Amino acid sequence: MDIPVTISGFSEDGLSDMMTNILHLQLNEFTLAQLAIAKVEPNSEDTFNTWDAATSAWKEVTLPCYRHENNKILLTPKNIVRKKFFFGANQFLMRVILERAKKETAYTTPKGKTRYRITKKDLKNAIPKDERNWRYNYINEKTESDQSFLKDYHDIIPNLYYNKAMNNEELDNFIY
C-alpha cells in the first residue's frame, strides 16, 4: 500500500500485478464460486504461490481453475475494482505531510476560530524541486525521519475507498 507513494514509476499496473499475486488464492476461490453459480466446471489446474498466514511464508498450491484459450481467468469482485488510485504521491504529500505541517502553524483567533500561518501551497512551493523525482525524494526523506506519516496515511486510506465501488454501468463502461 505504501509503494505507490514512495517509489517513482510504480504505477497502477505494478500495484495491480502485485495485488493479484498476493490475492491469487482468494481471486481463484471467488472465480470458482462464480463459475459454480453459473454451473460451469473448472477445466484446468494451476500451480501458484500463496501467502500462508499460519506459517508466515509463501507456499506453493495446485488448485482447479478455469482457462479460456489457455489463459487463466481470475474474476475480481466488483466492489473492490477501481479505475485509478485515490491516493498517490501527490495526495500523500498534500494530505498527510503538508497538512500536518500546516496544522503545526495553527492559532486561535480572539473569536475562537482556528487559523493557519501558512498554506499547503506555500509549503509545497518551499520544497526544492531540483531533481526530477523531487516529490518522492521529499516523501521518503520525511517518512524515514518520522514513521508516523505512514500511520496517518494508513488511517486516511479506508475513508477514501469506503463506498467508492463502481456501479454496474461504470464497470461496463470501463471494461467495454
GISULJO-V733113 format. One record per pair of residues at least 4 apart in sequence whose C-alpha atoms are under 6 Angstrom apart, sorted by the first residue. I is the first residue (numbers start at 0). J is the second residue. Records with the same first field share a line. If there is no record, write none. Layout:
I: J ; J
//
This chain:
2: 6
3: 9 ; 87
4: 87 ; 88
5: 135
9: 13
11: 15
14: 18
18: 22
19: 23
23: 27
26: 73
27: 73
30: 73 ; 74
34: 39
35: 39
41: 63 ; 64 ; 65
42: 65
43: 63 ; 64 ; 65
44: 62 ; 63 ; 64
45: 61 ; 62
46: 60 ; 61
47: 59 ; 60
48: 58 ; 59
49: 57 ; 58
50: 56 ; 57
51: 55 ; 56 ; 57
65: 71 ; 72
66: 70 ; 71 ; 72
78: 164
86: 90
90: 94
91: 95
92: 96 ; 97
93: 97
94: 98
97: 101 ; 119
104: 115 ; 116
105: 114 ; 115
106: 113 ; 114
107: 111 ; 112 ; 113
108: 112
128: 133
133: 137
139: 143
142: 146 ; 148
157: 161
165: 169 ; 170
171: 175
//
